Amino acid sequence: MTRARATLTVLLVLASLSGCAASSPTSAPAPLGRSVAATPRLASTAPAASGESTTEQHGTIPPGAARQQSTPSALAATPQAALARYALLYSSWRAASLPGVERQLAALAVGPARLTAEQIAASHSATAELAADHVQNTGIVLSIAPGQGPARNQWIIVTQEQTTGTGPYAGLPPALRVTLARTQRLSQGWAISSWTPRT
């Protein structure tokens, strides 16, 4: 596993450990997507300038805007559809477009999955290293199945991925990746609520 991919995996594992609402894999379909909620910024204590909205002072976001920021922009009709879309987006990228891919993943998710994607999108250190080596990853989904035993109430997604690039990324063989995920049903469809790569 590459250093950059390991960093992404660690961030995802940490996000998933914070807990999330889950749907049973045997319940209705869910949409794909990896999303992450934005981390709050410290509010300024300076008074609002003339003409500024007082509803935005001290980091307060109006309820409608807050709901819009935490609601996925694209929901899926089934959990499997949500998982497949998210898995394809997660596993197919070019280093130069990684921040955009992470923002797309965030738009498909809620909870820890959304937070993780937004944090990765905001981080530029790993992206610069990957871009220098012209790294890209291509993946296909091999299976999406309900988990059993310790993975009960989760989905198991298996992808086959090929990472290419220069330097340490040159000549890497294709690899199978296993991911544990959860979905959440929203009023108009399904979103990804956690995405935890295991291999």
C-alpha positions in Angstrom: 0.0 0.0 0.0 1.4 3.4 -0.9 2.2 6.0 1.7 -0.5 8.4 0.4 -3.1 5.6 0.2 -2.2 4.6 3.7 -2.8 8.2 4.9 -6.2 8.2 3.2 -7.1 4.9 4.8 -6.1 6.1 8.3 -8.2 9.2 7.9 -11.2 7.1 6.8 -10.7 4.6 9.7 -10.6 7.5 12.2 -13.7 9.0 10.8 -15.6 5.7 10.9 -14.6 5.1 14.5 -16.5 8.3 15.5 -19.8 6.5 14.9 -22.6 6.9 12.4 -26.1 5.9 11.7 -26.2 2.7 9.8 -28.8 0.9 7.7 -29.0 -2.8 7.6 -27.7 -4.2 4.3 -31.0 -6.0 3.9 -33.0 -2.8 4.0 -34.1 -0.6 1.1 -31.5 0.6 -1.5 -29.0 3.3 -0.8 -27.0 5.8 -2.9 -23.3 5.9 -3.3 -21.1 8.6 -2.0 -18.4 9.4 0.4 -19.1 12.6 2.2 -17.8 14.4 5.2 -19.1 17.3 7.2 -17.0 20.4 7.2 -15.1 21.2 10.4 -16.4 24.3 12.2 -14.1 27.3 12.0 -13.4 29.6 15.0 -15.7 32.5 14.9 -14.4 36.1 14.9 -15.3 38.2 17.9 -15.1 41.4 15.9 -18.4 43.2 15.3 -20.1 42.8 11.9 -19.1 45.4 9.4 -21.7 47.7 8.1 -23.9 45.8 5.6 -22.9 42.3 6.9 -25.6 39.9 7.9 -25.9 39.6 11.6 -27.2 36.0 11.2 -23.6 35.0 10.2 -21.9 36.6 13.1 -19.8 34.3 15.4 -20.0 31.3 13.0 -23.7 30.9 13.2 -25.2 29.3 10.1 -28.9 29.7 9.4 -30.7 26.3 9.9 -31.7 26.1 6.2 -28.1 26.6 5.0 -26.7 24.2 7.6 -29.2 21.5 6.4 -28.2 22.1 2.8 -24.4 21.8 3.6 -24.9 18.5 5.4 -27.3 17.0 2.9 -25.9 14.9 0.0 -26.5 16.5 -3.4 -27.1 13.1 -5.1 -29.0 10.3 -3.4 -29.4 6.8 -4.8 -32.6 4.8 -5.0 -30.9 1.8 -3.3 -28.1 1.2 -0.9 -26.3 -0.9 -3.5 -26.5 1.8 -6.1 -25.1 4.3 -3.6 -22.3 2.0 -2.7 -21.4 1.2 -6.4 -21.3 4.9 -7.4 -19.2 5.7 -4.3 -16.8 2.8 -4.9 -16.2 3.7 -8.5 -15.5 7.3 -7.7 -13.4 6.4 -4.7 -11.2 4.0 -6.7 -10.8 5.9 -10.0 -8.9 9.2 -9.8 -5.8 11.1 -11.0 -3.6 12.9 -8.5 -4.3 16.3 -10.0 -8.0 15.8 -9.6 -8.1 14.3 -6.1 -9.5 17.3 -4.2 -12.3 17.5 -6.7 -13.0 13.8 -6.3 -13.1 14.1 -2.6 -15.6 17.0 -2.9 -17.7 14.8 -5.1 -17.5 12.0 -2.6 -18.5 14.4 0.2 -21.6 15.3 -1.9 -22.7 11.7 -1.8 -22.3 11.1 1.9 -23.3 12.1 5.4 -21.7 11.9 8.8 -18.2 10.5 9.2 -17.9 9.6 5.5 -18.6 13.2 4.6 -16.2 14.6 7.2 -13.4 12.4 6.0 -13.8 13.3 2.3 -13.9 17.1 3.2 -10.8 16.8 5.3 -8.9 15.0 2.6 -10.1 17.5 0.0 -8.7 20.3 2.2 -5.3 18.6 2.7 -2.8 19.3 -0.1 0.3 17.5 1.2 -0.4 14.1 -0.1 -1.9 15.4 -3.3 1.3 17.3 -4.2 3.4 14.2 -3.7 1.1 12.1 -5.8 0.9 14.7 -8.6 4.7 14.8 -8.7 4.7 11.1 -9.5 1.8 11.4 -12.0 -0.2 8.9 -9.9 -3.6 7.7 -11.0 -5.8 4.8 -9.8 -8.4 2.9 -11.8 -10.9 0.6 -10.1 -13.8 -1.8 -10.9 -16.3 -3.1 -8.4 -16.2 -6.9 -8.1 -18.9 -7.3 -5.5 -21.2 -5.6 -3.0 -22.6 -7.9 -0.3 -24.2 -7.6 3.1 -21.7 -8.4 5.9 -22.0 -11.4 8.1 -20.8 -12.1 11.7 -18.7 -9.2 13.0 -19.5 -7.2 9.8 -23.3 -7.6 10.3 -25.2 -4.4 9.5 -22.4 -3.3 7.2 -21.7 -3.8 3.5 -18.6 -5.4 2.1 -17.4 -3.9 -1.1 -14.6 -5.6 -3.1 -12.8 -3.7 -5.8 -9.9 -4.4 -8.1 -7.6 -1.5 -8.5 -4.6 -0.6 -10.5 -2.3 2.3 -9.4 0.1 3.7 -11.9 2.7 6.5 -11.9 6.4 7.1 -11.8 8.9 6.6 -9.0 7.6 4.3 -6.3 4.3 3.9 -8.1 5.8 2.5 -11.3 5.1 -1.2 -12.0 2.7 -1.8 -9.1 0.5 -4.9 -9.7 -3.3 -4.8 -9.6 -4.7 -5.2 -6.0 -7.9 -6.3 -4.5 -9.4 -3.9 -2.0 -12.0 -4.7 0.7 -14.0 -1.9 2.2 -16.6 -2.0 5.0 -19.3 0.6 4.5 -22.7 1.7 6.0 -25.5 3.5 4.3 -28.2 5.8 5.7 -31.7 6.3 4.3 -32.7 9.9 3.9 -36.1 11.3 2.9 -35.4 11.0 -0.8 -32.9 8.2 -1.1 -29.7 6.7 0.3 -26.3 8.1 1.2 -23.0 6.7 2.4 -22.5 7.2 6.1 -19.2 5.4 6.6 -16.5 4.1 4.3 -13.7 2.1 5.9 -11.1 0.5 3.6 -9.6 -2.6 5.2 -7.0 -3.6 2.6 
